[in-house]
Amino acid sequence: MELPYNLDAEKQVIANMIFSSDVLVETFSRLGADDFYDKKNQIIFQCIYELYAQNKAKVEPSSLIDRLSINGQLEEVGDASYIFELVESYIDITNAKYYISTVEERSVLRKIILYSNNVVNKWQIESSGDISNYINKVEKDLTEIIKKRRVEDFVSVNDAFARFRARISDIRSGANSAHGLYTGYNTFDNLMMGFKDGELSILAARPSVGKSALALNFLYRASLRTQKPCVFFSLEMGVDQVINRILSAASGVEMKKIQTGRFDRNEEDNINKAMRDLTSSNLFIDDTPGIKVTEIRSKLNKLRSKYGDIGLIVVDYIGLVTPDIKSKKAESRALELGQISASLLAIARDFHCPVLALSQLNRAADNAGGKNDTVPQLSNLRESGSLEQDAHVVMFIHRPDYGKPEDEKPKEEGSNENKEETSNSAVKLIIAKNRNGVSGRSIDFMFQKHIGKFIEMDVNK
């Protein structure tokens, strides 16, 4: 099987390493001995690395020949004549980065070919009958190989300023926007400047407080304001349940009526209008239970290749995501969540889009009476401090009425026992962390539980 390589580029890389200390450091940051195809060049590269690690100084041809001789490898590389051949082949350092990239790219492609060949020949044995996990392993291994090419140079402050000026110019001309993806909730959008590309946001609350409902409100409203695909990964609910919730919130028709089909003509018109509006959006739902982050990444890659850049990703919820590498120890759950949150942050950065992940709060968020009067804190994020660390934004839903006995709940005028399902709840969305903006603020919402709709109350603030 013929493999890709470029021996002239390999020679130029080593020659440049001998003549330039700067190229020496650059090469070590991007290449290893196994990136060279020629065995002689692998040995010489490793020997140069040993000399530099020992002295942190420029490598002379004479010292290189001496070290090869001491290591008993001089004959293996073709004696001193090959070293002199490398020196004589030196042109200049102008194209040093080009030669490094050439060697690097050939190396990555060789590794992909060899790995793929191994998959072809050994998949039956290595999959052990578990095809799904084997596919995830293959995708993860290939991603690790390809990541080798993603090493970038430092950006000088002058280059950063130039990018800043170009960005401001685009904003002022209307070619670009200073904000992220808006949701149509005015106070939220003004305070947060929308959901920003490359950021991981956490929306946390106790069970049944309304975090899935608010996330769906964010999602479908944002999907109507962008042509980019918006994705909902639902690990708790099936597609039909998700659609029922979205239609109820978007149309104002009670959830129970949508579930049973018992709605009148006006309500049907409202449902049809909501469907027409949502059909014009690129809204996608995945209800794979226990999905892994590698599977999420794979599905997003396919979606992006077909529909273009992603607008917003929502994961409901992070505690149900299966780690790519599952620990057998119960106490390692925090480490698993840390792995998952770091992977979701990487997805936000790699896909240049916002990711909103839902999370539960631990029992410390409840007071002794179980009434949930206690305002949630960052320390209440369940099982992992990594969520707080990795997230750009952490938001909490606080419902003071949640968990209260019925006689303590505020009654609506003219209310009765049968009206409980259409009752409203005052809710605060607390911005506990906002790495790139204002934090410590809260936004008042009214949660209409019977239709799963959140209405912003402080729109004039």
C-alpha positions in Angstrom: 0.0 0.0 0.0 1.4 3.4 -1.1 1.5 6.0 1.7 1.8 9.8 1.3 5.2 11.4 2.1 7.6 14.1 0.9 11.3 13.3 1.5 12.5 16.6 0.2 10.3 18.4 2.7 11.6 16.2 5.5 15.2 17.0 4.5 14.5 20.7 4.5 12.8 20.6 7.9 15.9 18.9 9.5 18.3 21.2 7.6 16.4 24.3 8.8 16.5 22.9 12.4 20.3 22.7 12.2 20.7 26.2 10.8 18.0 28.1 12.9 17.2 27.9 16.6 13.8 29.5 15.9 12.9 26.8 13.4 14.1 24.3 16.0 11.5 25.4 18.6 8.8 25.8 16.0 9.4 22.2 14.7 9.3 20.7 18.2 6.0 22.3 18.9 4.4 20.7 15.8 6.2 17.6 14.9 7.4 14.4 16.5 9.8 11.7 15.3 7.0 9.5 14.1 5.8 12.3 11.8 8.7 11.6 9.5 8.3 8.8 6.9 12.1 8.1 6.4 13.5 6.0 9.2 16.8 7.9 8.9 15.0 11.2 9.4 13.1 9.9 12.4 16.4 8.9 14.1 18.1 12.3 13.3 15.1 14.3 14.5 15.0 12.4 17.9 18.8 12.9 18.3 18.4 16.7 17.6 15.6 16.8 20.2 17.9 15.1 22.8 20.7 17.5 22.1 18.4 20.5 22.4 16.7 19.2 25.5 20.1 18.8 27.1 21.7 22.1 26.1 18.9 24.4 24.9 21.3 25.6 22.3 21.7 25.5 18.5 22.6 22.1 17.2 25.8 21.9 15.1 26.4 19.2 12.5 29.5 18.0 14.3 27.6 17.7 17.7 24.8 15.8 15.8 27.3 13.4 14.2 29.0 12.9 17.6 25.7 12.1 19.4 24.6 9.7 16.7 27.9 7.9 17.0 27.5 7.7 20.8 24.0 6.3 20.4 25.3 3.7 18.0 23.0 5.0 15.2 25.5 6.7 12.9 25.7 3.8 10.4 21.9 3.4 10.6 21.4 6.9 9.1 24.1 6.4 6.4 27.2 7.7 8.3 28.2 11.3 8.4 27.8 11.6 4.7 24.0 11.8 5.1 24.3 14.6 7.6 26.5 16.6 5.2 23.9 15.9 2.5 21.2 17.4 4.6 23.4 20.5 5.4 24.2 20.9 1.7 20.5 20.7 0.8 19.7 23.7 3.0 18.1 26.6 1.0 16.9 29.2 3.5 14.4 29.6 6.3 11.9 31.6 4.3 9.7 28.5 3.6 10.4 26.7 6.9 6.8 26.7 8.0 5.7 25.4 4.6 8.0 22.4 4.9 6.9 21.8 8.5 3.2 21.9 7.4 4.0 19.6 4.4 5.5 16.9 6.7 2.7 17.4 9.2 -0.1 17.0 6.7 1.5 13.9 5.1 1.9 12.4 8.6 -1.7 13.0 9.5 -2.9 11.5 6.2 -0.7 8.4 6.7 -2.1 7.9 10.1 -5.7 8.2 8.9 -5.0 5.7 6.1 -3.3 3.2 8.4 -6.0 3.5 11.0 -8.7 3.1 8.3 -7.0 0.1 7.0 -7.0 -1.4 10.5 -10.8 -0.7 10.7 -11.3 -2.5 7.4 -9.3 -5.5 8.5 -10.1 -5.9 12.1 -13.5 -4.3 12.8 -15.2 -7.7 13.4 -12.8 -8.6 16.1 -12.4 -5.2 17.7 -16.0 -4.3 17.7 -16.8 -7.4 19.8 -20.4 -7.3 18.6 -21.0 -3.8 20.1 -21.1 -1.8 16.8 -22.4 1.4 18.3 -19.5 1.8 20.8 -17.0 0.8 18.2 -18.2 3.5 15.9 -17.9 6.0 18.7 -14.3 4.8 19.3 -13.4 5.1 15.7 -14.8 8.6 15.4 -13.0 9.7 18.6 -9.6 8.2 17.4 -9.9 9.9 14.0 -10.8 13.2 15.7 -7.6 12.9 17.8 -5.5 12.2 14.7 -7.0 15.2 12.9 -6.5 17.5 15.8 -2.8 17.2 15.2 -3.2 19.7 12.4 -4.9 22.3 14.6 -1.8 23.8 16.3 -1.9 27.6 15.6 0.7 30.3 16.0 0.5 32.9 18.7 -1.4 36.0 17.6 0.5 39.3 18.1 -1.3 42.2 19.7 -1.0 44.1 16.4 -2.8 41.4 14.5 -5.4 41.2 17.2 -5.9 45.0 17.0 -6.3 44.7 13.2 -9.0 42.0 13.7 -10.7 44.3 16.2 -10.8 47.2 13.8 -12.2 45.0 11.0 -14.9 43.6 13.4 -15.9 47.1 14.5 -16.0 48.2 10.9 -18.3 45.3 10.0 -20.6 46.1 12.9 -20.9 49.8 12.0 -21.5 49.0 8.3 -24.2 46.4 9.2 -22.2 43.5 7.8 -21.8 41.9 11.2 -23.5 42.1 14.6 -22.0 42.9 18.0 -24.6 40.6 19.7 -25.2 36.9 19.7 -28.4 35.0 18.8 -31.4 36.9 20.1 -34.4 35.2 21.6 -37.0 38.0 21.4 -37.1 38.3 25.2 -36.1 42.0 25.3 -34.7 42.3 28.8 -32.8 39.0 28.5 -31.4 40.0 25.1 -30.4 43.4 26.2 -28.7 42.1 29.4 -27.0 39.1 27.9 -26.7 40.4 24.2 -28.2 37.1 23.2 -26.6 33.6 23.2 -23.0 34.1 21.9 -21.1 32.0 19.5 -18.5 29.7 21.1 -20.0 30.0 24.6 -21.4 27.3 26.9 -24.4 28.3 29.0 -25.8 26.3 31.9 -29.5 26.6 32.8 -30.1 24.9 36.2 -33.1 24.3 38.4 -34.7 21.7 40.7 -36.8 19.0 38.9 -40.2 20.1 37.5 -39.5 23.8 38.0 -39.6 24.6 34.2 -36.1 24.4 32.9 -37.1 22.3 29.8 -40.0 24.6 29.1 -37.8 27.8 29.3 -35.1 26.1 27.2 -37.7 25.3 24.5 -39.0 28.8 24.7 -35.5 30.1 24.1 -34.9 27.6 21.3 -38.1 28.0 19.2 -38.0 31.9 19.6 -34.3 32.0 18.5 -35.0 29.6 15.6 -37.5 32.1 14.2 -34.8 34.8 14.2 -32.1 33.0 12.3 -31.8 31.0 9.2 -29.2 28.8 10.8 -30.3 25.3 12.1 -31.1 25.2 15.8 -30.9 21.8 17.5 -32.6 20.3 20.6 -31.0 17.1 22.0 -33.8 15.7 24.2 -32.6 12.9 26.5 -35.8 12.8 28.6 -38.7 13.4 26.2 -39.5 11.9 22.8 -40.0 14.0 19.7 -43.8 14.0 20.0 -43.6 15.3 23.6 -41.2 18.0 22.5 -43.4 19.1 19.6 -46.5 19.2 21.8 -44.7 21.5 24.2 -43.4 23.8 21.4 -46.8 24.0 19.8 -48.5 24.7 23.1 -46.2 27.5 24.0 -46.2 29.0 20.5 -49.9 28.8 19.9 -51.2 29.4 23.5 -53.4 26.3 23.3 -53.4 24.2 26.5 -51.0 21.2 26.5 -53.8 18.8 27.4 -55.9 19.9 24.4 -53.0 19.4 22.1 -52.3 16.0 23.5 -55.9 14.9 23.1 -56.8 16.8 20.0 -59.8 18.4 21.8 -59.4 22.0 20.6 -61.9 24.3 18.9 -61.7 26.0 15.6 -60.0 29.1 16.9 -57.4 27.0 18.7 -56.8 24.9 15.6 -56.2 28.1 13.7 -53.6 29.2 16.3 -51.9 25.8 16.1 -51.8 25.9 12.3 -50.3 29.4 12.4 -47.7 28.3 14.9 -46.8 25.3 12.7 -46.5 27.6 9.6 -44.2 29.9 11.5 -42.0 27.1 12.8 -41.9 25.4 9.4 -40.0 28.4 8.1 -37.3 27.9 10.7 -34.6 25.3 10.7 -35.5 23.6 14.0 -34.2 20.0 14.5 -34.9 17.5 17.4 -32.9 14.5 18.4 -34.4 12.2 21.1 -31.6 9.6 21.4 -31.6 8.5 25.1 -28.2 8.4 26.8 -26.4 10.0 23.8 -22.7 10.4 24.0 -20.8 13.7 23.2 -19.0 12.0 20.3 -22.5 11.1 18.9 -23.6 14.7 19.4 -20.6 16.0 17.6 -21.1 13.4 14.7 -24.8 14.4 14.3 -23.8 18.1 14.3 -21.2 17.5 11.6 -23.7 15.9 9.4 -26.2 18.7 10.0 -23.7 21.4 9.3 -22.5 19.7 6.1 -26.1 19.7 4.8 -27.5 23.0 6.2 -24.5 25.2 7.0 -23.4 26.8 10.3 -25.3 25.9 13.5 -27.4 28.6 15.3 -28.1 27.2 18.8 -27.6 23.8 20.4 -29.7 22.9 23.5 -28.9 19.7 25.5 -31.7 18.5 27.9 -30.1 17.6 30.2 -26.4 17.2 30.9 -26.9 14.7 33.7 -28.3 12.2 31.2 -25.5 12.4 28.6 -23.4 9.2 28.6 -19.6 9.9 29.1 -17.4 8.7 26.2 -15.3 6.9 28.8 -17.5 5.6 31.6 -15.9 5.2 35.0 -16.7 2.1 37.1 -16.4 4.0 40.3 -19.5 5.9 41.6 -17.3 8.6 43.2 -16.0 9.5 39.7 -19.3 10.9 38.5 -18.0 14.4 39.1 -15.1 13.6 36.8 -17.4 12.2 34.1 -19.5 15.4 34.3 -16.3 17.4 34.0 -15.4 15.5 30.9 -18.9 16.1 29.4 -19.0 19.8 30.1 -15.5 20.3 28.7 -16.6 18.4 25.6 -19.7 20.6 25.2 -17.5 23.7 25.5 -15.3 22.3 22.8 -18.3 21.8 20.6 -19.4 25.4 21.1 -15.9 26.6 20.1 -15.4 24.2 17.2 -18.9 24.8 15.7 -18.7 28.6 16.5 -22.2 28.6 18.0 -23.8 28.8 21.5 -24.5 25.7 23.5 -27.2 25.7 26.2 -27.0 22.7 28.6 -29.6 22.0 31.2 -28.6 20.8 34.7 -30.3 19.9 38.0 -29.5 21.5 41.3 -28.5 19.4 44.3 -30.7 19.0 47.4 -28.9 21.9 49.2 -30.9 24.2 47.0 -34.0 23.3 49.1 -34.5 24.7 52.6 -35.2 22.5 55.6 -39.0 22.7 54.9 -38.6 21.6 51.3 -40.3 24.8 50.1 -37.5 26.0 47.7 -37.5 29.5 49.2 -33.7 29.4 49.2 -32.2 31.2 46.2 -30.0 28.9 44.2 -26.2 29.4 44.4 -23.4 28.3 42.1 -22.4 25.8 44.8 -25.8 24.0 44.2 -24.8 22.8 40.7 -25.2 19.0 41.0 -22.1 16.8 41.4 -19.5 18.9 39.6 -17.7 22.2 40.0 -16.6 21.7 36.4 -20.0 23.0 35.2 -19.3 26.4 36.9 -15.7 26.4 35.7 -16.4 25.5 32.0 -19.5 27.6 31.5 -19.4 31.2 30.3 -22.9 31.7 31.6 -24.8 30.0 34.5 -28.5 30.8 35.0 -30.9 29.6 37.7 -34.7 29.4 37.6 -36.1 30.3 41.0 -39.8 29.7 41.7 -40.7 30.7 45.2 -44.0 28.8 45.0 -42.4 25.5 44.0 -42.9 22.8 46.7 -45.3 24.9 48.9 -48.5 23.3 50.3 -51.6 24.3 48.3 -52.9 26.5 51.1 -49.7 28.6 51.0 -49.8 29.3 47.3 -51.2 32.7 46.2 -54.7 32.3 44.8 -55.9 34.0 41.6 -59.1 36.0 41.8 -62.0 33.7 41.1 -59.8 30.6 41.3 -61.0 27.2 42.2 -59.6 23.7 42.6 -60.1 22.9 38.9 -58.2 26.0 37.8 -54.8 24.8 39.2 -53.7 23.6 35.8 -54.1 27.0 34.2 -52.4 28.9 37.1 -49.4 31.1 36.6 -46.2 31.2 38.6 -43.9 34.1 39.2 -40.3 33.1 38.2 -37.0 34.7 38.5 -34.2 33.9 36.0 -31.0 34.5 38.0 -27.8 35.3 36.0 -25.4 33.8 38.6 -22.4 33.9 36.2 -21.7 35.8 33.0 -18.0 35.7 32.1 -18.4 38.3 29.3 -21.1 40.5 30.8 -23.2 41.6 33.8 -23.9 38.9 36.4 -25.8 39.0 39.7 -28.9 40.3 38.0 -32.3 38.6 37.7 -35.1 38.8 35.2 -38.8 38.4 36.1 -40.9 36.0 34.1 -44.4 34.7 34.4 -44.5 30.9 33.8 -47.9 29.8 32.3 -47.6 26.2 33.2 -50.7 24.9 31.3 -49.1 25.9 28.0 -45.4 25.8 29.0 -44.9 29.5 28.1 -42.6 32.0 29.7 -43.6 35.7 29.5 -41.0 38.3 30.4 -42.5 40.7 32.9 -39.9 43.5 33.3 -39.7 44.5 29.6 -39.5 48.2 30.4 -36.5 48.0 32.7 
